[in-house]
Each structure stands twice: as structure tokens, then as C-alpha cells.
Amino acid sequence: MTMIDQRHDTQTGTEPVRGTAQDGAGAADAVTYPAAVGVPAALAEWVATIAAHTRPDRVVWWTGTPAEVTALQDELVAEGKLIRLNPELRPDSFLARSNPDDVARVESRTFICSENPADAGPTNNWHEPAAMRAELSARFAGSMRGRTMFVVPFSMGPVGGPLSRVGVQLTDSGYATLSMTIMTRTGSAVLDEIERGADWVRAIHSVGAPLLPGEADVAWPCNPEKYIVQFPETREIWSFGSGYGGNALLAKKCFALRIASVQGRDEGWLAEHMLLMRLISPEGRAFHIAGAFPSACGKTNLAMLRPDLPGWRVETLGDDIAWLQPREDGRLWAINPEAGFFGVAPGTNAKTNRAAIEMLAAHTIFTNVALTAEGDVWWEGLTDVPPAGLFDWQGNPWDPSTGTPAAHPNARFTVAAEHCPTAAENIGEAVPVDAILFGGRRASTVPLVTEARGWAHGVYLGATIASETTAAAEGATGIVRRDPFAMLPFCGYHVADHWAHWLRIGEQLDPDLAPRMYRVNWFRRDAEGGFLWPGFTENARVLAWIAGRITGEAEANETAIGAVPLAADIAADGLDADRLSRLLTVDPVEWRYEVEREAEFFGGVGNRLPLELSGQLAEARIRIARAFG
């Protein structure tokens, strides 16, 4: 199937679908959009209905062929919405600059519109579904006037895979369309799945910036009023006003986490904010590890790790999302449903992530990084000394003396997984999970690594993750907040029901084959504010210890909060005994305070808290009291 371009005066030989829509001024007129040829009837009818309401100038059925991609890239460059980077320095790569009002997730404007408000839970913004539909209907009326609506069919996971799911995004953003082509599997094969009866998620996105005839466009159209809305029962996503990241790439957080978490609850699997990696020992044994970390806490760096430990290596399976399913063999299996990486640029360099630097050499869309005088990109941390003549992320000449960053702290890159030098050959296929990590940024209290005593204790560790906030989310940075399973902004239903679902999943696993669970913290600091642990490639030492625990070859010290390594098992070059000791210390004063903060958090989730976690909290108090008196 090739791209179908539908304009008002296009004739396809099929019966047109007619509709009436209101424009922003309140005037109504009839708009005709011809039905597409060879498209499932229900899909064609839905697209025509939305088009009649939003009133784009044309409708393009996107299949993501190389010719289509090139044509859209050229169009966006001509419109000033993308800057083509120097092809000798950064081949087939582009820079986008967003509006300063549109630079991150907008959690305060993200809604779960479940029929029962209790099902959204205390960590989500709930809105009554019918009222929200009415509000969105008014916002979307005529919202695509003067623009192109792209119809993007996509698959999360390999098309037709046993744990794959499909959807269709309608968007008036060419940037979002190109990014979706990188991040998902798009094209006619997805339409074939829908034709064969596959359930599909309906995802509608508009930047909310209609153009009147003759009105000039801007490089980054967006609306100051923003909505990111999920209807879990009907599997719908409506996003208005933002063109940025997960607000606009609706297959990502909106579908793959918020909607998919509800699908997983209903169907017996898990959709999680997790990396997925394969760790291979010097003997050639593979260990598959999933890891839940809040955004901008090193997931991508860990997923693409190149260990300095002799003989050890890592293959990247995914850096952000994992779908996990218990199977008849008693094991938990996982896939990465994405086809690309949407990573944080600042701080990424040859030391922190060599694989990413190689991956970003070409075929990448950069957003909100700085532009060099030679037409290349730069961000804080890429090099020790910034190059002269930089233009900042808003396109202005950058003056380092002002103290403002050249790249936005949440600047991003979007690149296909196939370009990652550490990518596994079978990326996207299911693998059996051996270990699950829970981590975040903690300057104190939390040891480098702690092993859970069993599945229920591991769920307790996941439910009580706390991390210092970063620029990936709106609001102040550096504030410690509870982020259970790193899903605080992403769980599509009641957070305590999510924990109960994890406990039910564990009941379906063979206890001897279930993944072991670990809490990790690369970010503990000393009295002077420096990091105690060198991190980055040295994190492989922790992974090797975990592998040893799985095989029964590594020892541990039992503490009140779980097992921690022997210092000798993770000793890193240049790390003295005192620093290593502090990394593994369980301080009684800090942990008494920590457990009470965990109790306060549990108290805020209401009467749905699973009894097993109430029991884990009580046991934590008892263990700490016994250990420290």
C-alpha cells in the first residue's frame, strides 16, 4: 500500500463520507473527505468522522516508506520546522526547536477518564468521561484547519507478535509522524492486522493551532491549553495542544503504559516503565534483566552498557518500556514494544554512554539541543568545553557567561533501535526475565544494591521507590517523591490495584524460576556532595553480583532491609574501602525515618492497599527495630 493523499477536491472513485464541524469562530460548513481505498471499513469511517470534525486541509494515510519519510522531511525543512544538520558531520539528521511552553510531559494536564473515579486512584488526575468528551469536542472542532492530518497505523512490538498490540494515531504534526515512524512499526501490515480483526487503540492528536487562509505558520505550533487524556475502558487517547515527546507520540507513554497497563490488568500481563537488557557472562550465559527507573535516572545508559569487566557484555533490548507476561513454563517473559529510543541528550557522552554517542552519529531527530556554527549539535556534558559560536535551543546566539544552558535540560534524541551498536539481534522478541531492578536518585539512605527476600518483598520495594525529580517532568527538580514502579505518571488505573496485580502475577510463576528483585541506587553522595559510586560502566559490577546470586555463586550480607553484597564482590578500581563501606551501609536512623515515610505513602492510597504490602510494612518495622534496638 502506498500513501493516499486526500484533499477536499480529490476523487478516488469511492463514496465520500460527509460531516459537519464547527471552526474556532463558531461558523459551520460541510466538509467532504473521500473514503480511502483498501482500508478496513470501521477505520475509514472513524478517520472520516474525526476529519469532518477537525477539518484538516488534507488527509494522508501514512505507511512510512523511505520515499514518504524523505518527502516529509524535505517539507518540514522547507517550512522551517526542522533544521537539516550538516550531512558531512551528522548525516540524515535534523534539529527541532520546540516552543518554550512545550518542553516536557505535562502531568498536571494528563487525565485518566475512567467510568468510576475510584479506579483512577489518588496518583492520577480524574475527569468525568462525558464531561471531558464534551470539552475535547469543543477543543478539537476545526483544530486541524489549514494543516494535514496524518493517519499513522502502528504496532507496539513486532507486527502480529503474541504480545504485540496495534493502534492508529491521527495527528496534524509532521514531527510527531516522523517520530512515530522511528519509535513504532508503521505501515500497511498494521492495517492488515486490523482487517483480520485485531483490537486497535484509537489515538487522536492535534497541536491545537489551526491556520486561517493566508495565515503564516510557526516553527513549533502548539496551544497554551493542553490535554493528554486517556479513556481506559474504550481504549482511546486524545491529546491536544502539545507537540512534544510523550504528549504527542501517543504510542509511547499514553498507549504503551497508561492504556496498556489497563489492558495488561484485564488480560493477565504487565505494561511497565522498564528497560530490558541481556547480560552475558564470560562463560556465555545470558541473564535477562528488566529495570524500573524514573525518567532521566540512567535507564538508557544502563540499557546500552559496555562493561569494563573482562569477558562481560551487554546486549540492548529496550531502554524505557517492557511488557511482561507469565507463561505456562512458570517464567515471566518480556518484550520491548518500541522500535526506537527517545532519550535525554544532556549528560550523554562517550563516558556515560559510548554506544549512544555512536548511535546518534546519523539518522537522528534531535529536539531542543544546541546548534554549532558548523551545523552539528551539542549539549551540556557532550564535551568538557563547549564549542564557540553556539546557538542555544531557542535559536539565539549562546553566551556562556549568562549561566543559562545551551541545550534544554530535557533535550531529546529520537533514533531507531537498529542503529544502536549494542542492540540485540532479536530485539522485540520475548525473553525470559531473570532479575528486576528498582532504582532512582537517592543522595542518602538507600544502599548501592539490595536483594529482596522474595516476590512480595520485591513488590514492596517496587511500590516504595523514591527518587529526586528531574527535568523530564514539569515542576521543581531535586524534590524526593515516591514513584512506585517508576509508574507514578504512567499507570492507567489505581496505583494500589497495580501492586495487587503484580502480586497476582507472582502467584502464577514458579518460585524457583521467578525473577529475583533488587533495589539499586547509583546516586548516593558523600558529605561534600560528590557521588560515592563511580557509576556508568562500573555498574556492571553490580550486575555481575546479581548474576552470581541467580546462579548461587555470589554471597551476601543479610540486613534488616534485604541482602547486600560483600564489599569484595563489587570493589571498583580507585574506590577506597571507606567509600565502599558507606555505599553498603544501612543506617538505623535514616531507615527508621524512611519506613515511616513509606507508611505515610501507603496511607495515602486508601483502602485498596493489598494486605500483603501492609504485612511487608509491618515486617520492615519489626526487622529494623530488632536489628538496631
PAFI-8515 format. One record per residue (C-alpha): residue in one letter; x, y, z; residue number from 1. Coordinates in steps of 0.25 Angstrom, whole numbers, m for minus. Example, Ala and Ser with C-alpha at 12.3 -4.5 7.8 and 13.67 -1.06 7.14 Angstrom:
REM PAFI-8515
REC	a	49	m18	31	1
REC	s	55	m4	29	2
END
This chain:
REM PAFI-8515
REC	m	0	0	0	1
REC	t	5	14	m3	2
REC	m	2	27	3	3
REC	i	m12	32	0	4
REC	d	m13	47	0	5
REC	q	m27	52	1	6
REC	r	m30	67	m1	7
REC	h	m44	73	m2	8
REC	d	m45	72	m17	9
REC	t	m39	59	m18	10
REC	q	m47	48	m25	11
REC	t	m44	33	m22	12
REC	g	m56	27	m28	13
REC	t	m62	23	m15	14
REC	e	m74	29	m8	15
REC	p	m70	41	0	16
REC	v	m72	42	15	17
REC	r	m78	55	19	18
REC	g	m78	62	32	19
REC	t	m81	76	39	20
REC	a	m71	83	48	21
REC	q	m70	96	55	22
REC	d	m58	104	53	23
REC	g	m51	113	64	24
REC	a	m60	125	61	25
REC	g	m73	116	62	26
REC	a	m77	116	48	27
REC	a	m81	103	42	28
REC	d	m80	97	28	29
REC	a	m79	84	21	30
REC	v	m66	77	19	31
REC	t	m64	65	9	32
REC	y	m53	55	11	33
REC	p	m53	43	1	34
REC	a	m52	29	7	35
REC	a	m39	22	6	36
REC	v	m37	10	m3	37
REC	g	m33	m3	3	38
REC	v	m35	1	17	39
REC	p	m43	m6	28	40
REC	a	m57	0	28	41
REC	a	m58	3	43	42
REC	l	m45	10	42	43
REC	a	m48	18	29	44
REC	e	m61	22	36	45
REC	w	m54	27	49	46
REC	v	m44	35	41	47
REC	a	m55	42	33	48
REC	t	m62	45	45	49
REC	i	m50	51	52	50
REC	a	m46	59	39	51
REC	a	m60	64	38	52
REC	h	m59	70	52	53
REC	t	m45	75	52	54
REC	r	m45	79	37	55
REC	p	m31	78	32	56
REC	d	m27	82	18	57
REC	r	m24	68	14	58
REC	v	m23	54	20	59
REC	v	m11	46	18	60
REC	w	m11	31	20	61
REC	w	4	28	25	62
REC	t	11	16	22	63
REC	g	25	20	26	64
REC	t	33	16	13	65
REC	p	46	23	11	66
REC	a	41	31	0	67
REC	e	30	37	9	68
REC	v	39	39	20	69
REC	t	49	47	11	70
REC	a	37	55	5	71
REC	l	32	59	19	72
REC	q	46	63	24	73
REC	d	48	72	12	74
REC	e	34	78	14	75
REC	l	37	81	29	76
REC	v	51	87	26	77
REC	a	45	96	15	78
REC	e	34	100	25	79
REC	g	45	103	36	80
REC	k	40	93	45	81
REC	l	53	84	44	82
REC	i	67	89	42	83
REC	r	75	79	34	84
REC	l	89	77	40	85
REC	n	102	77	33	86
REC	p	101	64	25	87
REC	e	116	62	26	88
REC	l	116	63	41	89
REC	r	102	57	44	90
REC	p	97	50	32	91
REC	d	81	49	31	92
REC	s	79	56	44	93
REC	f	71	68	48	94
REC	l	68	78	59	95
REC	a	55	83	64	96
REC	r	53	94	74	97
REC	s	40	94	82	98
REC	n	32	105	88	99
REC	p	38	109	102	100
REC	d	24	106	107	101
REC	d	25	91	101	102
REC	v	37	85	107	103
REC	a	33	73	115	104
REC	r	22	64	120	105
REC	v	10	72	125	106
REC	e	6	63	137	107
REC	s	m4	74	143	108
REC	r	m12	73	129	109
REC	t	m11	58	128	110
REC	f	m25	51	131	111
REC	i	m30	37	133	112
REC	c	m45	37	130	113
REC	s	m49	24	136	114
REC	e	m64	22	138	115
REC	n	m62	20	153	116
REC	p	m54	31	159	117
REC	a	m48	22	169	118
REC	d	m42	13	158	119
REC	a	m33	25	154	120
REC	g	m27	25	169	121
REC	p	m20	36	177	122
REC	t	m8	37	167	123
REC	n	m16	41	155	124
REC	n	m24	53	151	125
REC	w	m38	48	148	126
REC	h	m49	55	140	127
REC	e	m63	50	137	128
REC	p	m63	44	123	129
REC	a	m75	50	117	130
REC	a	m71	64	122	131
REC	m	m57	62	117	132
REC	r	m62	57	103	133
REC	a	m71	70	102	134
REC	e	m59	79	106	135
REC	l	m50	72	96	136
REC	s	m60	72	85	137
REC	a	m60	87	86	138
REC	r	m45	88	86	139
REC	f	m43	79	74	140
REC	a	m54	85	66	141
REC	g	m47	91	54	142
REC	s	m33	89	61	143
REC	m	m26	84	49	144
REC	r	m31	95	39	145
REC	g	m20	98	30	146
REC	r	m12	86	33	147
REC	t	m10	72	29	148
REC	m	m16	60	37	149
REC	f	m7	48	36	150
REC	v	m13	35	39	151
REC	v	m2	26	45	152
REC	p	m5	11	47	153
REC	f	5	6	57	154
REC	s	9	m7	64	155
REC	m	15	m8	78	156
REC	g	24	m20	77	157
REC	p	27	m28	64	158
REC	v	14	m28	55	159
REC	g	6	m40	59	160
REC	g	14	m44	71	161
REC	p	7	m51	82	162
REC	l	9	m39	92	163
REC	s	8	m28	81	164
REC	r	m3	m18	81	165
REC	v	m7	m9	70	166
REC	g	m13	5	69	167
REC	v	m15	17	59	168
REC	q	m11	31	62	169
REC	l	m17	43	55	170
REC	t	m8	55	56	171
REC	d	m6	69	50	172
REC	s	8	69	54	173
REC	g	19	64	43	174
REC	y	29	64	54	175
REC	a	20	54	62	176
REC	t	18	46	49	177
REC	l	33	45	47	178
REC	s	36	41	61	179
REC	m	25	31	61	180
REC	t	31	24	49	181
REC	i	44	23	57	182
REC	m	38	19	70	183
REC	t	28	8	65	184
REC	r	25	m1	53	185
REC	t	16	6	44	186
REC	g	10	3	31	187
REC	s	1	m6	23	188
REC	a	4	m19	31	189
REC	v	m3	m12	43	190
REC	l	m15	m9	34	191
REC	d	m15	m24	31	192
REC	e	m15	m27	45	193
REC	i	m27	m18	47	194
REC	e	m34	m24	35	195
REC	r	m32	m38	42	196
REC	g	m40	m34	54	197
REC	a	m29	m29	63	198
REC	d	m33	m19	74	199
REC	w	m27	m5	72	200
REC	v	m25	7	81	201
REC	r	m31	20	75	202
REC	a	m21	31	77	203
REC	i	m24	46	73	204
REC	h	m14	57	74	205
REC	s	m15	72	70	206
REC	v	m5	83	73	207
REC	g	m18	92	74	208
REC	a	m13	103	65	209
REC	p	m22	104	53	210
REC	l	m18	113	42	211
REC	l	m27	122	35	212
REC	p	m25	125	20	213
REC	g	m13	133	17	214
REC	e	m8	132	32	215
REC	a	7	129	34	216
REC	d	11	117	41	217
REC	v	21	116	52	218
REC	a	33	106	54	219
REC	w	26	99	66	220
REC	p	11	101	66	221
REC	c	5	98	80	222
REC	n	m7	103	88	223
REC	p	m4	108	102	224
REC	e	m16	100	107	225
REC	k	m12	85	107	226
REC	y	m19	72	110	227
REC	i	m14	58	110	228
REC	v	m26	49	112	229
REC	q	m27	34	113	230
REC	f	m41	27	113	231
REC	p	m37	13	119	232
REC	e	m50	6	117	233
REC	t	m51	9	102	234
REC	r	m36	9	99	235
REC	e	m36	23	94	236
REC	i	m25	34	95	237
REC	w	m28	49	92	238
REC	s	m16	59	92	239
REC	f	m18	74	90	240
REC	g	m8	86	90	241
REC	s	5	80	91	242
REC	g	15	75	80	243
REC	y	25	69	90	244
REC	g	30	55	93	245
REC	g	20	46	100	246
REC	n	10	57	99	247
REC	a	10	55	84	248
REC	l	16	41	81	249
REC	l	3	35	87	250
REC	a	9	21	85	251
REC	k	19	23	96	252
REC	k	14	27	110	253
REC	c	0	29	106	254
REC	f	m2	15	100	255
REC	a	9	6	104	256
REC	l	8	10	118	257
REC	r	m5	17	122	258
REC	i	m15	9	113	259
REC	a	m6	m4	112	260
REC	s	m5	m5	127	261
REC	v	m21	m6	127	262
REC	q	m20	m16	116	263
REC	g	m10	m24	124	264
REC	r	m18	m23	137	265
REC	d	m30	m29	129	266
REC	e	m23	m39	121	267
REC	g	m12	m44	131	268
REC	w	1	m37	127	269
REC	l	8	m25	131	270
REC	a	12	m12	124	271
REC	e	24	m5	131	272
REC	h	33	7	131	273
REC	m	45	m2	130	274
REC	l	58	m4	122	275
REC	l	61	m18	117	276
REC	m	75	m24	115	277
REC	r	83	m36	113	278
REC	l	95	m38	121	279
REC	i	105	m49	116	280
REC	s	115	m55	125	281
REC	p	130	m58	121	282
REC	e	125	m73	121	283
REC	g	114	m69	111	284
REC	r	102	m70	120	285
REC	a	91	m60	117	286
REC	f	83	m53	128	287
REC	h	71	m44	124	288
REC	i	69	m32	133	289
REC	a	58	m22	134	290
REC	g	59	m9	141	291
REC	a	49	1	146	292
REC	f	55	15	148	293
REC	p	48	29	147	294
REC	s	51	37	135	295
REC	a	65	43	133	296
REC	c	71	34	144	297
REC	g	80	26	135	298
REC	k	71	15	128	299
REC	t	77	18	115	300
REC	n	91	18	120	301
REC	l	89	4	127	302
REC	a	82	m2	115	303
REC	m	94	1	106	304
REC	l	105	m2	116	305
REC	r	118	m6	111	306
REC	p	125	m13	123	307
REC	d	139	m11	126	308
REC	l	139	m24	134	309
REC	p	147	m34	125	310
REC	g	138	m44	118	311
REC	w	125	m38	121	312
REC	r	116	m31	111	313
REC	v	102	m25	109	314
REC	e	92	m26	98	315
REC	t	81	m15	98	316
REC	l	67	m20	97	317
REC	g	60	m7	101	318
REC	d	62	6	109	319
REC	d	49	10	114	320
REC	i	37	1	113	321
REC	a	35	m14	115	322
REC	w	22	m23	114	323
REC	l	23	m35	123	324
REC	q	15	m48	123	325
REC	p	15	m60	131	326
REC	r	15	m73	123	327
REC	e	12	m88	125	328
REC	d	26	m91	127	329
REC	g	26	m83	140	330
REC	r	35	m72	136	331
REC	l	32	m57	133	332
REC	w	35	m53	119	333
REC	a	37	m39	114	334
REC	i	37	m31	101	335
REC	n	41	m17	98	336
REC	p	29	m12	90	337
REC	e	37	0	84	338
REC	a	45	1	71	339
REC	g	54	13	75	340
REC	f	59	21	86	341
REC	f	54	35	91	342
REC	g	66	38	101	343
REC	v	71	50	109	344
REC	a	82	57	102	345
REC	p	89	65	113	346
REC	g	99	57	121	347
REC	t	101	47	109	348
REC	n	115	46	105	349
REC	a	126	36	102	350
REC	k	128	33	117	351
REC	t	114	31	121	352
REC	n	109	24	109	353
REC	r	118	21	98	354
REC	a	108	13	90	355
REC	a	98	24	89	356
REC	i	109	34	84	357
REC	e	112	24	73	358
REC	m	97	22	71	359
REC	l	94	37	69	360
REC	a	104	39	58	361
REC	a	93	39	48	362
REC	h	79	37	45	363
REC	t	74	44	57	364
REC	i	64	55	61	365
REC	f	69	64	72	366
REC	t	60	73	79	367
REC	n	64	85	87	368
REC	v	79	83	87	369
REC	a	89	94	83	370
REC	l	94	96	69	371
REC	t	108	98	65	372
REC	a	113	108	55	373
REC	e	117	96	46	374
REC	g	103	91	46	375
REC	d	105	80	57	376
REC	v	98	78	70	377
REC	w	103	80	85	378
REC	w	98	79	99	379
REC	e	103	80	113	380
REC	g	112	68	116	381
REC	l	115	65	102	382
REC	t	129	71	103	383
REC	d	136	77	114	384
REC	v	138	90	107	385
REC	p	126	96	98	386
REC	p	130	99	84	387
REC	a	130	114	80	388
REC	g	119	120	73	389
REC	l	107	112	78	390
REC	f	93	115	76	391
REC	d	84	111	88	392
REC	w	72	102	88	393
REC	q	63	114	84	394
REC	g	72	118	73	395
REC	n	79	130	79	396
REC	p	94	132	80	397
REC	w	98	126	93	398
REC	d	106	134	103	399
REC	p	112	124	114	400
REC	s	114	136	123	401
REC	t	99	137	126	402
REC	g	99	123	133	403
REC	t	87	118	124	404
REC	p	89	105	118	405
REC	a	91	104	103	406
REC	a	82	91	102	407
REC	h	69	90	109	408
REC	p	71	80	121	409
REC	n	61	71	115	410
REC	a	66	72	101	411
REC	r	64	59	94	412
REC	f	68	50	82	413
REC	t	59	40	74	414
REC	v	66	29	67	415
REC	a	63	15	62	416
REC	a	68	3	71	417
REC	e	74	m3	58	418
REC	h	85	8	59	419
REC	c	89	4	73	420
REC	p	103	m3	73	421
REC	t	99	m11	85	422
REC	a	85	m15	80	423
REC	a	82	m30	81	424
REC	e	79	m37	68	425
REC	n	65	m42	73	426
REC	i	61	m28	79	427
REC	g	46	m28	80	428
REC	e	45	m43	83	429
REC	a	41	m49	96	430
REC	v	52	m53	106	431
REC	p	51	m59	120	432
REC	v	53	m49	131	433
REC	d	64	m54	142	434
REC	a	64	m41	150	435
REC	i	57	m28	152	436
REC	l	63	m15	157	437
REC	f	56	m4	164	438
REC	g	64	9	165	439
REC	g	64	24	166	440
REC	r	73	36	170	441
REC	r	75	36	185	442
REC	a	86	44	191	443
REC	s	85	37	204	444
REC	t	79	25	212	445
REC	v	78	15	200	446
REC	p	90	5	198	447
REC	l	96	2	185	448
REC	v	88	m10	183	449
REC	t	79	m19	192	450
REC	e	73	m32	189	451
REC	a	58	m35	192	452
REC	r	55	m47	201	453
REC	g	44	m52	191	454
REC	w	33	m47	181	455
REC	a	24	m40	191	456
REC	h	36	m33	197	457
REC	g	41	m29	183	458
REC	v	27	m23	180	459
REC	y	29	m15	193	460
REC	l	42	m10	188	461
REC	g	36	m6	175	462
REC	a	24	1	182	463
REC	t	32	9	190	464
REC	i	42	15	180	465
REC	a	46	29	183	466
REC	s	54	38	174	467
REC	e	59	52	173	468
REC	t	51	59	162	469
REC	t	58	63	149	470
REC	a	55	72	137	471
REC	a	47	61	129	472
REC	a	35	65	137	473
REC	e	29	79	139	474
REC	g	31	86	153	475
REC	a	43	87	162	476
REC	t	55	78	161	477
REC	g	62	71	172	478
REC	i	50	68	181	479
REC	v	49	54	186	480
REC	r	36	48	183	481
REC	r	30	33	183	482
REC	d	30	28	169	483
REC	p	24	13	171	484
REC	f	30	4	160	485
REC	a	34	17	153	486
REC	m	20	18	148	487
REC	l	15	30	156	488
REC	p	11	38	143	489
REC	f	8	26	135	490
REC	c	m1	16	142	491
REC	g	m15	16	136	492
REC	y	m22	11	148	493
REC	h	m22	11	163	494
REC	v	m7	10	168	495
REC	a	m11	0	179	496
REC	d	m18	m9	169	497
REC	h	m6	m8	161	498
REC	w	2	m14	173	499
REC	a	m9	m25	175	500
REC	h	m7	m28	160	501
REC	w	8	m30	162	502
REC	l	5	m39	174	503
REC	r	m5	m48	165	504
REC	i	5	m49	154	505
REC	g	15	m54	164	506
REC	e	5	m65	168	507
REC	q	6	m70	154	508
REC	l	21	m72	154	509
REC	d	29	m84	158	510
REC	p	36	m79	171	511
REC	d	49	m85	166	512
REC	l	48	m78	153	513
REC	a	42	m65	156	514
REC	p	51	m53	154	515
REC	r	59	m48	167	516
REC	m	57	m34	170	517
REC	y	67	m23	174	518
REC	r	67	m8	179	519
REC	v	79	m1	173	520
REC	n	84	14	175	521
REC	w	95	19	167	522
REC	f	94	33	173	523
REC	r	98	32	187	524
REC	r	106	44	191	525
REC	d	117	47	201	526
REC	a	117	59	211	527
REC	e	124	68	201	528
REC	g	112	65	191	529
REC	g	121	56	182	530
REC	f	116	43	177	531
REC	l	121	31	185	532
REC	w	120	21	173	533
REC	p	127	24	160	534
REC	g	114	18	152	535
REC	f	113	17	137	536
REC	t	122	5	133	537
REC	e	125	1	147	538
REC	n	110	m2	149	539
REC	a	114	m15	142	540
REC	r	120	m20	155	541
REC	v	106	m19	162	542
REC	l	100	m27	150	543
REC	a	111	m37	151	544
REC	w	108	m39	166	545
REC	i	93	m41	163	546
REC	a	96	m51	152	547
REC	g	104	m58	163	548
REC	r	93	m58	172	549
REC	i	84	m64	162	550
REC	t	94	m76	159	551
REC	g	97	m77	174	552
REC	e	111	m73	173	553
REC	a	111	m60	180	554
REC	e	110	m57	195	555
REC	a	103	m46	202	556
REC	n	101	m40	216	557
REC	e	87	m40	221	558
REC	t	82	m27	227	559
REC	a	69	m22	232	560
REC	i	64	m17	218	561
REC	g	70	m29	210	562
REC	a	83	m35	205	563
REC	v	94	m26	201	564
REC	p	108	m30	194	565
REC	l	121	m33	201	566
REC	a	130	m22	198	567
REC	a	140	m30	191	568
REC	d	129	m35	181	569
REC	i	127	m21	175	570
REC	a	140	m14	178	571
REC	a	143	m4	167	572
REC	d	157	2	163	573
REC	g	160	14	171	574
REC	l	149	12	181	575
REC	d	154	12	195	576
REC	a	149	3	206	577
REC	d	143	15	213	578
REC	r	134	19	201	579
REC	l	130	5	198	580
REC	s	126	3	212	581
REC	r	117	15	212	582
REC	l	111	10	199	583
REC	l	106	m2	206	584
REC	t	103	4	220	585
REC	v	89	2	225	586
REC	d	87	14	235	587
REC	p	77	11	246	588
REC	v	73	26	248	589
REC	e	71	28	233	590
REC	w	63	15	231	591
REC	r	54	18	243	592
REC	y	51	31	236	593
REC	e	50	24	222	594
REC	v	40	13	227	595
REC	e	31	24	233	596
REC	r	31	32	220	597
REC	e	27	19	213	598
REC	a	16	17	223	599
REC	e	11	31	220	600
REC	f	11	28	205	601
REC	f	3	15	207	602
REC	g	m7	22	216	603
REC	g	m10	32	204	604
REC	v	m14	21	195	605
REC	g	m27	18	202	606
REC	n	m33	4	206	607
REC	r	m29	m3	193	608
REC	l	m15	m5	199	609
REC	p	m12	m20	198	610
REC	l	m11	m27	211	611
REC	e	2	m34	206	612
REC	l	8	m20	206	613
REC	s	2	m16	219	614
REC	g	9	m28	224	615
REC	q	22	m25	218	616
REC	l	22	m11	224	617
REC	a	20	m17	238	618
REC	e	31	m27	236	619
REC	a	40	m15	231	620
REC	r	37	m8	244	621
REC	i	40	m21	253	622
REC	r	53	m24	245	623
REC	i	58	m10	247	624
REC	a	55	m10	262	625
REC	r	61	m23	264	626
REC	a	74	m20	257	627
REC	f	76	m7	263	628
REC	g	69	m7	276	629
END
